[in-house]
C-alpha cells in the first residue's frame, strides 16, 4: 500500500482512531482542523448504505439543494432553442444552444451540469455514450430534462446537486468548503442526510445507514455515529 506523506500523518494524528462522534459539528470541526492543503479543500460526506445496488429496486438516487451551495462555481450547459434558450440565458446559464451537441461529439466537456428540454432529447440522446459515464446526461428524474429551464438553471446555480449510490453501496456528496463556517456546513449536511434518509427504498432490509464519514479533499476521514440517522423517515 502507498505510504501517506508527513502532513497527512500529522493531520490523521488529530483524529481519534475508531471514534464515531455523536456530535456531527465536532466531527466537522476536526475535518477543518485536520485540513492541510494550500487550496480551499472540499468537504464531503460519505454514507455507507444497507442496499444492494445490483437490484433496480434498491437503487438510491435523487437531488438535494444545499442551502449554502457547494462553494464551487458551477458551469451550466442548456441544450434548448427558442424561448427556452432565451430563458436559460436570462437565468445565468454559461452555455446555451444546440450547436454544443456537435462540440461535445468533438470532445468538448467544459461544463458541470447539462440541462435539456424534452423536445430536443432526440438530438441530445446521441450523446448518451459520452455524457452517461460522466454523470452529465440530462434526465427527467434529476430535473435536468424540463421545459422550465430557467428554474432548473437557478436551482443548479443555487446549489442543487444530484446523487446516486455507487456499485459498492456508498453515496458521496460535497457539503461545502473548509472555508465555510460550521453553521453553513451543518445546514448543508443536514439537508443531505435528510434527503438520503427519505430516499430509502422499500426493498431495503435491515440497517439502512451503516456508516457516515466526513473528510476534506486531502485530509483523513472522521466518523459520525450512524445511529443519529437511523430513524425511519416519515
N, C-alpha and C positions, 0 to 999 in steps of 0.2 A: 504493500500500500504506500502511496506517496506520503511524504512527511510534511506536516504543516510548518509554516515559517515561524520565526520568533514572535512576530507581532500577533499572529493568530493564537499561539500558545499562551501569550500574556493575556489576551482577551478571554480565552477559554478558562483561565485560572480564576476569573471573576465570577464564573457561573458554577454554583454548587452542583456536583455530579449527582445525577439520579433524582434531583428535586423537581417536583411539579408544583408550581406555585398556585395557591388558591386565590391569589390576587393578580389578575391579568395586568393591572397597572404596574405592579412591581416587576413582573416579567419584562414588560416593555421598557421600564427604566433600565434594567440590566442590559437589554439589547442596545439601548442608546449609549450606555456607559462602555460597553464592550466593542463598539464600532471603532475602527481604526483607519479606515481608508481616507485618502485625501479628498475624495469626492463625496457628495451627499448621497449616501447609500439608501437604497430602497429597503423598507421593512416589509417582510412578507409573513403571512400566517399560513402554515401547512397543517392540514387536517386529515388524519387517517380515518377513513370511514369503514364501517362494517357492511360493505356491499361487495357484490361480485360483478364488476363491470362487463364480464363476458355475457351476462344476461341483459337483454334490452330493457327488461322491466326493473332493473336495478341501476340504471344509468342516472347519475345525479348531475344535473346541469341547470343553468339559469343565469340571471343577470342581477346585479346589485348596483345601486347608485351610492357611491361613497359620499357622505355628507361634506367631506373636505377634499375630495379628489385624491388622486394618487401622487400629486406633486410633479407629475410628468406632463409635458406639453404633448397632447395627442393630435396626431395628423390624421384628418378625416378625408376620405375619398367618397364622393357621392356619384353614383352612376345613374343618371337621370337626364331627362330632357324637358324642354318647355318650361311650364310654370314651376314644376318640381325642382328643376335645375336652378331657377332664379331664387326659389325659396331656400335652397341649400346654400347658395352664395350669401344671401342675406343673414342666414343663421351662423355664418362663420366657417363653412367647410373650406378646407385647404385646397382641395382639387375637385372640380365638378365637370362632368361631361362624359359622353360615351366614347370619345376619342381615346380615353385612357384604357379602354379594353385592349386595343392594339398595342399600347405601350406596355401593358402587363404581359402580353404574349411575347414581347421582345425582351422581357426581363426586368422591367421597372417595378419596384415594390417599395417605394419610399413613402409608405403610409402605415398607420397603425390599425385603422378600422375602415372597413368598406361598407357603405350603405347603398342600397339599390331600390328602385321602385319595381313593383310586380310586373309592370308591362315591359320591362327591359330584361327580365330574367332569362329570356331566350338567348340573348347575346351574352349575358353575364355567366350563364351556365357553362359556356365554353371554357371558362377559367377555373372550373372545379378542380382539375388536377394540379393547378398551380397554387390556388388560394386555399383549397381544402386542407392539405397537410400543414399549412402555416397558421391555421385557425383564422383566416382572413375572409373566408367565403360568407357573403351575406346570407342570413337565414331568418325565416319568419319567427322562429322560437326565440331568437336573440333580439328580435325587434329591429333587425337591420335590413329587412325587406318590408318596406312600408311606403304608403303614399304620403304620409306626413313626415317628409324628410327633414323639414325644418325642426320639428320637435326632436327627432332622432339625433340630429347633429348637436342640438343644445344639450341633450342628456349625456351624450358621449363626452362633450367638452366639459360638462359639469362633474364628471367622474363615474359615469356608468361603465361597468366592465362585465364581461361575460366569463363564466367559469364552467368547467366540465371535469368530472372525475377522470383521472388517468387510468391506465390499464392495471396499475398496482393498487387502486382504491384510494388514492390521495387527491386532495384538492389543494392547489397552491394559488394564493391571491395576494397581490400587493395591498398594503393598507396605508401607505404614505412614505415619507422620507424621515431619515434620522433627525433632520432639522425641524420636523413637526413637534409641537409640544404634546405632552401626554394626553391632554384633553381631546385634541383632534385625533390622535392615534386610537384612543379608546373608543371614540364615537364611530370611527371608521371600522374598527374591529368588531364592535357590537353589531353594526349593520351587516357585516359579512357573516358572522356566526348566526344571526337570526335568520338570514335567507337560507343558509346551508341547512339549518335545522328544519325549516319549513319544507325544504326540498326532499325530505326523507321519503324514499319510495315505499309504497305499501308492501312490496315484496321483500323488503329488507327485514331480516330477522335478527334477534339478539341485539347486542350493543351497537348503536349507530355511530356515535362519536367515540372513537377509540383512543385517539391521541391528538394533542394540539401543541404545536411548537411555533414560536415566533423567532425570527432571525433577521439580521441585516444581510446585505449582499455578500459581504466578505466575512462576517462575524459568525460566532458559534450560535447554535440553537438554544433556546430557553424554553423549557417545558411548562405547560399550564395544565392544571388538574382538569381532565376531561369531564369529571363529574359535574362541573359547572354548566355543561352543555348537554346533559343527558335527560333533561325534562322532555316530555312529549309535547311537540309543538301543537298549538290549538288549530 
